[in-house]
Amino acid sequence: MDEIKDLQKGITEILVAIGKIETEIKQLSSMAGKWEQTEKLAIEALQSTKAAHKRIDELSKQLDELEKKIEEDKKQNKDDKK
């Protein structure tokens, strides 16, 4: 009789352990889905940042050209006054 009780206790412990493992697997699966969403958002943010930097660089070049033109115009006005 003790052997049967020991076997039943062992089986119960195994079933409890399997239940815990199933719970852990579900949690890991959920985390994997969240990781994929986070990675997707990070990639989109990186692409957006790269595009913004490209636009900023273009605007910076245009500003530099305008500053040069303004300086040239100032020099020409001084020459005109002489």
LONUZA-351642 format. One record per residue: residue number from 1; residue in one letter; chain; y, z negated, x of N, C-alpha, C in turn. Coordinates in pm, 1 decimal, padded with zeros to 6 digits. Each point is the difference from the previous one (the first is absolute). Layout:
N
+------+-------+-------+----------+----------+----------+----------+----------+----------+----------+----------+----------+
! titi ! mivex ! pakol !     n.yy !     n.zz !     n.xx !    ca.yy !    ca.zz !    ca.xx !     c.yy !     c.zz !     c.xx !
+------+-------+-------+----------+----------+----------+----------+----------+----------+----------+----------+----------+
!  NUM !     A !     A !        Y !        Z !        X !        Y !        Z !        X !        Y !        Z !        X !
...
+------+-------+-------+----------+----------+----------+----------+----------+----------+----------+----------+----------+
! end
This chain:
82
+------+-------+-------+----------+----------+----------+----------+----------+----------+----------+----------+----------+
! titi ! mivex ! pakol !     n.yy !     n.zz !     n.xx !    ca.yy !    ca.zz !    ca.xx !     c.yy !     c.zz !     c.xx !
+------+-------+-------+----------+----------+----------+----------+----------+----------+----------+----------+----------+
!    1 !     M !     A ! -00119.1 !  00000.0 !  00081.3 !  00119.1 !  00000.0 ! -00081.3 !  00126.0 !  00000.0 !  00086.1 !
!    2 !     D !     A ! -00002.6 ! -00077.5 !  00107.6 !  00117.0 ! -00005.9 !  00087.5 !  00027.7 !  00136.2 !  00063.4 !
!    3 !     E !     A ! -00106.3 !  00071.2 !  00027.3 !  00017.1 !  00133.0 !  00060.1 !  00070.8 !  00093.5 ! -00097.1 !
!    4 !     I !     A ! -00034.6 ! -00006.4 ! -00125.4 !  00062.6 !  00085.4 ! -00101.7 !  00147.1 ! -00036.6 ! -00014.1 !
!    5 !     K !     A !  00028.0 ! -00131.0 ! -00002.3 !  00139.8 ! -00042.8 ! -00009.8 !  00078.6 !  00044.7 !  00122.6 !
!    6 !     D !     A ! -00062.1 ! -00009.4 !  00116.5 !  00066.5 !  00044.3 !  00122.6 !  00026.5 !  00150.4 ! -00004.2 !
!    7 !     L !     A ! -00096.1 !  00076.3 ! -00049.3 !  00017.5 !  00145.1 ! -00013.1 !  00110.6 !  00033.2 ! -00099.1 !
!    8 !     Q !     A !  00002.8 ! -00070.6 ! -00112.8 !  00104.3 !  00023.3 ! -00101.0 !  00137.8 ! -00035.7 !  00057.1 !
!    9 !     K !     A !  00005.0 ! -00107.8 !  00074.8 !  00127.0 ! -00041.1 !  00062.5 !  00044.5 !  00104.9 !  00101.9 !
!   10 !     G !     A ! -00095.1 !  00048.8 !  00077.9 !  00031.3 !  00104.0 !  00098.8 !  00048.7 !  00127.8 ! -00066.7 !
!   11 !     I !     A ! -00066.3 !  00039.0 ! -00109.3 !  00039.4 !  00120.6 ! -00073.9 !  00140.3 ! -00018.0 ! -00058.7 !
!   12 !     T !     A !  00026.4 ! -00118.8 ! -00054.2 !  00132.2 ! -00028.0 ! -00056.8 !  00107.4 !  00009.6 !  00108.6 !
!   13 !     E !     A ! -00028.0 ! -00054.8 !  00117.0 !  00096.6 !  00005.8 !  00111.0 !  00024.8 !  00144.3 !  00042.9 !
!   14 !     I !     A ! -00105.7 !  00078.2 !  00000.9 !  00013.2 !  00142.0 !  00036.8 !  00084.9 !  00073.5 ! -00103.4 !
!   15 !     L !     A ! -00024.8 ! -00027.1 ! -00128.3 !  00078.0 !  00065.3 ! -00105.9 !  00147.2 ! -00039.6 !  00006.9 !
!   16 !     V !     A !  00026.8 ! -00126.3 !  00028.6 !  00138.8 ! -00045.8 !  00015.0 !  00065.8 !  00071.0 !  00118.8 !
!   17 !     A !     A ! -00073.2 !  00010.8 !  00109.8 !  00053.3 !  00067.7 !  00118.8 !  00028.1 !  00147.1 ! -00029.3 !
!   18 !     I !     A ! -00089.1 !  00064.4 ! -00073.8 !  00020.3 !  00141.4 ! -00038.1 !  00124.7 !  00012.7 ! -00087.4 !
!   19 !     G !     A !  00018.5 ! -00094.1 ! -00091.8 !  00119.5 !  00001.7 ! -00085.3 !  00127.0 ! -00011.8 !  00082.5 !
!   20 !     K !     A ! -00003.1 ! -00086.7 !  00100.7 !  00117.1 ! -00015.2 !  00087.0 !  00026.9 !  00128.7 !  00078.2 !
!   21 !     I !     A ! -00106.1 !  00061.1 !  00046.4 !  00014.6 !  00126.0 !  00074.5 !  00058.3 !  00109.0 ! -00089.8 !
!   22 !     E !     A ! -00047.2 !  00007.8 ! -00123.3 !  00053.1 !  00098.8 ! -00094.8 !  00149.3 ! -00022.4 ! -00022.4 !
!   23 !     T !     A !  00039.2 ! -00126.1 ! -00014.3 !  00141.8 ! -00032.4 ! -00019.4 !  00081.8 !  00043.9 !  00120.7 !
!   24 !     E !     A ! -00049.6 ! -00026.8 !  00119.9 !  00069.8 !  00040.1 !  00122.3 !  00013.1 !  00152.2 !  00008.8 !
!   25 !     I !     A ! -00105.4 !  00070.7 ! -00037.3 !  00003.6 !  00147.2 !  00003.8 !  00105.2 !  00052.6 ! -00097.4 !
!   26 !     K !     A !  00007.1 ! -00059.2 ! -00118.7 !  00101.5 !  00042.3 ! -00097.5 !  00140.4 ! -00024.1 !  00053.2 !
!   27 !     Q !     A !  00019.5 ! -00115.2 !  00063.7 !  00131.5 ! -00030.8 !  00056.4 !  00035.6 !  00096.9 !  00112.3 !
!   28 !     L !     A ! -00096.7 !  00032.1 !  00084.5 !  00024.9 !  00096.0 !  00108.2 !  00031.2 !  00138.5 ! -00055.1 !
!   29 !     S !     A ! -00068.6 !  00038.7 ! -00105.9 !  00027.0 !  00130.0 ! -00062.3 !  00141.5 !  00003.6 ! -00055.7 !
!   30 !     S !     A !  00040.0 ! -00108.5 ! -00062.7 !  00135.6 ! -00008.6 ! -00054.3 !  00103.2 !  00007.5 !  00111.9 !
!   31 !     M !     A ! -00028.6 ! -00068.5 !  00108.9 !  00092.5 !  00002.1 !  00113.9 !  00007.9 !  00139.9 !  00061.1 !
!   32 !     A !     A ! -00111.5 !  00070.0 !  00002.3 ! -00001.4 !  00135.5 !  00055.6 !  00089.3 !  00090.4 ! -00084.2 !
!   33 !     G !     A ! -00006.1 ! -00014.8 ! -00132.2 !  00085.9 !  00079.7 ! -00087.7 !  00146.3 ! -00031.0 !  00023.8 !
!   34 !     K !     A !  00031.6 ! -00127.1 !  00015.4 !  00138.7 ! -00039.2 !  00026.8 !  00044.8 !  00052.9 !  00135.5 !
!   35 !     W !     A ! -00090.7 ! -00000.9 !  00096.7 !  00032.7 !  00051.8 !  00133.4 !  00033.8 !  00148.2 ! -00008.0 !
!   36 !     E !     A ! -00076.6 !  00074.8 ! -00077.1 !  00025.0 !  00143.4 ! -00014.7 !  00135.8 !  00025.0 ! -00064.5 !
!   37 !     Q !     A !  00035.0 ! -00080.0 ! -00101.5 !  00130.9 !  00013.6 ! -00064.7 !  00111.6 ! -00032.0 !  00098.0 !
!   38 !     T !     A ! -00018.7 ! -00104.7 !  00077.7 !  00101.2 ! -00040.5 !  00097.6 !  00017.6 !  00107.4 !  00106.7 !
!   39 !     E !     A ! -00110.8 !  00055.7 !  00045.1 !  00006.3 !  00104.9 !  00101.5 !  00073.7 !  00122.6 ! -00054.2 !
!   40 !     K !     A ! -00026.6 !  00034.9 ! -00124.8 !  00066.4 !  00115.0 ! -00062.5 !  00151.1 ! -00023.4 ! -00007.1 !
!   41 !     L !     A !  00038.7 ! -00120.7 ! -00042.6 !  00143.1 ! -00032.6 ! -00006.6 !  00064.2 !  00003.1 !  00138.6 !
!   42 !     A !     A ! -00071.8 ! -00048.6 !  00099.0 !  00052.9 ! -00000.6 !  00136.4 !  00020.6 !  00142.5 !  00051.4 !
!   43 !     I !     A ! -00091.9 !  00087.9 ! -00029.8 !  00012.7 !  00139.9 !  00042.7 !  00119.8 !  00065.7 ! -00068.4 !
!   44 !     E !     A !  00015.8 ! -00026.4 ! -00130.0 !  00114.3 !  00055.7 ! -00073.0 !  00131.8 ! -00053.0 !  00057.7 !
!   45 !     A !     A !  00002.6 ! -00129.0 !  00032.3 !  00121.4 ! -00058.9 !  00056.6 !  00030.7 !  00061.0 !  00136.4 !
!   46 !     L !     A ! -00101.9 !  00022.4 !  00079.8 !  00019.8 !  00061.3 !  00131.5 !  00054.9 !  00141.7 ! -00014.0 !
!   47 !     Q !     A ! -00055.1 !  00076.8 ! -00091.7 !  00047.0 !  00136.5 ! -00021.0 !  00145.5 !  00000.1 ! -00046.2 !
!   48 !     S !     A !  00032.8 ! -00090.8 ! -00089.6 !  00136.9 ! -00010.2 ! -00050.5 !  00095.9 ! -00037.9 !  00112.8 !
!   49 !     T !     A ! -00042.9 ! -00092.7 !  00083.8 !  00082.7 ! -00043.5 !  00113.0 !  00022.8 !  00114.3 !  00097.5 !
!   50 !     K !     A ! -00104.2 !  00075.0 !  00028.7 !  00014.1 !  00114.4 !  00091.1 !  00098.9 !  00102.2 ! -00056.2 !
!   51 !     A !     A ! -00010.4 !  00025.8 ! -00130.0 !  00090.6 !  00096.0 ! -00063.6 !  00143.9 ! -00051.6 !  00005.4 !
!   52 !     A !     A !  00018.0 ! -00129.2 ! -00023.1 !  00134.2 ! -00058.0 !  00004.4 !  00057.6 !  00009.0 !  00141.1 !
!   53 !     H !     A ! -00081.4 ! -00026.7 !  00100.3 !  00048.2 !  00010.3 !  00138.8 !  00038.9 !  00143.4 !  00033.6 !
!   54 !     K !     A ! -00076.7 !  00094.3 ! -00050.6 !  00032.3 !  00140.6 !  00024.7 !  00136.4 !  00034.4 ! -00060.6 !
!   55 !     R !     A !  00023.3 ! -00047.0 ! -00123.1 !  00129.3 !  00026.0 ! -00064.7 !  00113.5 ! -00069.1 !  00076.0 !
!   56 !     I !     A ! -00023.5 ! -00121.3 !  00045.2 !  00102.5 ! -00073.1 !  00075.9 !  00031.9 !  00073.3 !  00129.3 !
!   57 !     D !     A ! -00101.7 !  00049.8 !  00069.0 !  00022.4 !  00075.1 !  00123.4 !  00083.4 !  00125.5 ! -00026.1 !
!   58 !     E !     A ! -00030.4 !  00067.6 ! -00110.0 !  00076.8 !  00120.7 ! -00033.9 !  00145.6 ! -00035.7 ! -00030.2 !
!   59 !     L !     A !  00020.7 ! -00107.5 ! -00074.5 !  00137.1 ! -00043.0 ! -00030.2 !  00073.9 ! -00042.2 !  00126.8 !
!   60 !     S !     A ! -00070.8 ! -00062.9 !  00089.8 !  00060.4 ! -00042.0 !  00126.4 !  00046.9 !  00121.6 !  00080.1 !
!   61 !     K !     A ! -00080.3 !  00103.9 !  00003.7 !  00039.1 !  00122.9 !  00069.9 !  00124.8 !  00060.5 ! -00064.4 !
!   62 !     Q !     A !  00001.3 !  00002.5 ! -00134.3 !  00115.9 !  00055.3 ! -00069.4 !  00125.7 ! -00082.1 !  00029.0 !
!   63 !     L !     A ! -00013.7 ! -00131.2 !  00004.9 !  00114.9 ! -00085.6 !  00031.6 !  00050.3 !  00026.5 !  00140.7 !
!   64 !     D !     A ! -00093.8 !  00014.6 !  00094.0 !  00040.2 !  00029.5 !  00137.8 !  00077.8 !  00131.5 !  00006.2 !
!   65 !     E !     A ! -00048.0 !  00101.5 ! -00072.6 !  00068.7 !  00129.3 ! -00001.2 !  00139.8 ! -00013.7 ! -00061.2 !
!   66 !     L !     A !  00011.1 ! -00077.1 ! -00106.6 !  00131.2 ! -00020.7 ! -00063.3 !  00095.0 ! -00074.3 !  00093.7 !
!   67 !     E !     A ! -00050.7 ! -00099.2 !  00071.0 !  00084.1 ! -00074.1 !  00094.8 !  00050.4 !  00092.0 !  00110.3 !
!   68 !     K !     A ! -00087.4 !  00085.1 !  00051.0 !  00041.3 !  00094.9 !  00103.3 !  00108.0 !  00094.1 ! -00053.9 !
!   69 !     K !     A ! -00020.6 !  00047.5 ! -00121.7 !  00097.1 !  00091.8 ! -00060.2 !  00134.8 ! -00069.1 ! -00019.0 !
!   70 !     I !     A ! -00003.4 ! -00125.2 ! -00044.4 !  00125.0 ! -00075.0 ! -00019.1 !  00071.8 ! -00017.1 !  00132.7 !
!   71 !     E !     A ! -00074.1 ! -00033.4 !  00105.2 !  00060.2 ! -00015.4 !  00132.9 !  00061.7 !  00131.8 !  00047.3 !
!   72 !     E !     A ! -00070.9 !  00110.5 ! -00022.4 !  00052.3 !  00130.4 !  00038.8 !  00127.2 !  00032.7 ! -00077.8 !
!   73 !     D !     A ! -00001.2 ! -00032.1 ! -00131.0 !  00118.2 !  00024.7 ! -00082.4 !  00118.6 ! -00083.1 !  00048.8 !
!   74 !     K !     A ! -00025.9 ! -00123.0 !  00040.4 !  00106.8 ! -00086.0 !  00051.7 !  00058.9 !  00059.7 !  00128.2 !
!   75 !     K !     A ! -00087.1 !  00048.0 !  00087.7 !  00045.8 !  00059.3 !  00125.4 !  00083.3 !  00125.4 ! -00027.5 !
!   76 !     Q !     A ! -00046.3 !  00080.5 ! -00094.9 !  00074.3 !  00122.1 ! -00032.3 !  00135.5 ! -00033.1 ! -00058.6 !
!   77 !     N !     A !  00009.2 ! -00101.1 ! -00082.4 !  00128.0 ! -00040.5 ! -00058.5 !  00094.0 ! -00047.9 !  00109.4 !
!   78 !     K !     A ! -00048.9 ! -00070.2 !  00099.5 !  00085.4 ! -00044.6 !  00110.1 !  00051.3 !  00121.0 !  00078.8 !
!   79 !     D !     A ! -00090.1 !  00097.0 !  00022.0 !  00040.9 !  00119.7 !  00073.2 !  00103.6 !  00079.6 ! -00080.4 !
!   80 !     D !     A ! -00015.8 !  00002.4 ! -00130.3 !  00092.4 !  00072.3 ! -00086.2 !  00140.5 ! -00064.5 !  00004.9 !
!   81 !     K !     A !  00004.4 ! -00131.3 !  00009.0 !  00127.1 ! -00070.3 !  00001.0 !  00075.8 !  00025.6 !  00130.8 !
!   82 !     K !     A ! -00070.7 !  00021.3 !  00108.9 !  00065.1 !  00025.6 !  00127.8 !  00065.0 !  00134.9 ! -00007.4 !
+------+-------+-------+----------+----------+----------+----------+----------+----------+----------+----------+----------+
! end
